[in-house]
Amino acid sequence: MKDAIDDWLRSQSSRTVLLMQAGALADDDSLAELRATIYQAREKYF
């Protein structure tokens, strides 16, 4: 299975893969809350 995934990743351009992933969470209702949680956690370190 890993070899098949590696082959698929090599066959795709990085631009194509990025564009496919870019919209993956667009319809996720929890994205805003997740983003807020991440930013709050980052504030503790900076």
Residue pairs with C-beta under 8 A, 6 or more apart in sequence:
9 17
25 31
